[in-house]
């Protein structure tokens, strides 16, 4: 990381890490219930059993959460987490817990931007200006 | 929040903290010392390792193990009696180690290290959860 992340970045990173791992653990506890969040149209698209799909998601959540905790490749992890959360929003649709996923997604976006190396930030800003 | 979630959260805080200290040590950088200023004196003293292993690595292993065990309790996988005994043994051992390290900071090094005290507090809270559970963490699973 080129920039100097401040305390708020680390607080957000650790909080997000705990959330991601804990969600993964809770999915392992009761995968059937979590699989029910997958919309029917997605079930038709994905050839894999919904429970297996959600268990794969749990493993992914735990890996992402652990990497956040130990601050390993933070911008890559935050980007993957954001894409993952956007995927969840699409797959589960709008329901009573959507607002929490939006909160988590904005948190991962903040982590991504804060941990993105300066050279990448400059490149992105340059591209935005030229386009 | 349930007690198991709290135990898990404390272990996760411990992982983040010890990972930070390991990262700083490998990079030969001075860790941020938010309160006081004795972190360096303590972390670079001859008491920074036990059994030939750096305390930060021992702590990291301990916190990862607690995280995994509390996760296994939640998922209800494996021999919960064995996990319970293992958890009590590990947290008990770490609590004793924390007390020894507090004594070393107080009487021998005569400097206080913020991160070491945070870790001691984390272990102390874990011990408190286990005591409150009546030394039966497995029983907490049903209350989740």
Interface residues (C-beta under 8 A of the other chain):
Chain A: X10 X13 X14 X17 X18 X21 X22 X25 X26 X28 X29 X66 X69 X70 X71
Chain B: X5 X8 X9 X12 X13 X15 X16 X19 X20 X23 X67 X71 X74 X75 X76
